[in-house]
Amino acid sequence: MISILTIVLPVFGLILLGWLSAKVGYVSAAVGKTVAEFAFKVAMPALLFRAMVNSTGLAGSPLPLIATYFGAMAVVWIAATIVSRYVLRRPPEDSAVVAMSATFGNTVMLGIPLALSAFGEAAAAPIAIIIAIDSPLLWLVATMQIELAQRRSDRAFAANALAALVDIVRNPIVLSVLLGVAWRATGLGLYDGLDRWIAFLAQSAAPAALFALGTTLAAYRIAGEAATLSAIGVLKLVVFPLIALAFAHYLFELPPVWSAVAVLFAAMPVGANAFLFASRYERGVGAVSGAMATTTAIAVATLTVVLALHGAAK
């Protein structure tokens, strides 16, 4: 357990440092936003691009991993929609927001640093597969669901779907993975000088992302909507990883590291994209922002358990 804590505590320690720095005013909200933008648009893409180019290849077909992670996600999405509508008694258009919050984890700013720290470069391939599909799929499904619930005109639906597609195409995380895979396919590799330059930049990805995450969380408030917040937390931190664990171990029998990444990513706290989606449609913003803050705090314990179960420190 001590060895697991040596992985978890530095990661969450950086988040706490960012949160405290913003909370006491040591760094401004503008600084936190700048660091987050640097991490998301520059450092993390460099890390993922290099990981893809230098990857030794897949441990097998990616289809079992995709079926495991996104199959579990589909089950949780349906469950969240039902809970939102018939247990929480929220309006139909809120179901997409609750479902996205229960399935869209903080895989980039928290999941990638934690997975690479725990499982090393062997985690790069399953990370890239999930990251490349996760954001595009969830934005499209959530947009379709909320537009149908709001019964907008075909023109409005098409405009919002197009806006979601444009956001995906411009996403630097998705682009870096795809470019890395394409560059690796050429067989050219990276020359030593270029590789060292990208590696030097990539080293800043994890600390910058984690510090920025802390500063971001300092701006969120937990106010009201306790029932919705609790439902999102249970679905995201308990139900999703348990279903992913069952699929990974008993249904698709994934390789150990691939299984570990799938369950770890399923156990991630609520991600910022869920908040952005809620803000875009002005539905459940308070519940989602509260869920981001509380699930991140609780994840210190739940992710420690996930890493222990998968022998991360062995």
ABEGO torsion letter per residue (X at the ends): XAAAAAAAAAAAAAAAAAAAAAAAGABBAAAAAAAAAAAAAAAAAAAAAAAAAABAEBAEBAAAAAAAAAAAAAAAAAAAAAAAAAAAGBBAAAAAAAAAAAABBBAAAAAAAAAAAAAEAAAAAAAAAAAAAAAAAAAAAAAAAAAAAAGBBAAAAAAAAAAAAAAAAABAAAAAAAAAAAAAAAGAEBBAAAAAAAAAAAAAAAAAAAAAAAAAAAABBBBEGAAAAAAAAAAAAAAAAAAAAAAAAAAAGBBAAAAAAAAAAAABBBBAAAAAAAAAAGBGAAAAAAAAAAAAAAAAAAAAAAAAAAGAAX
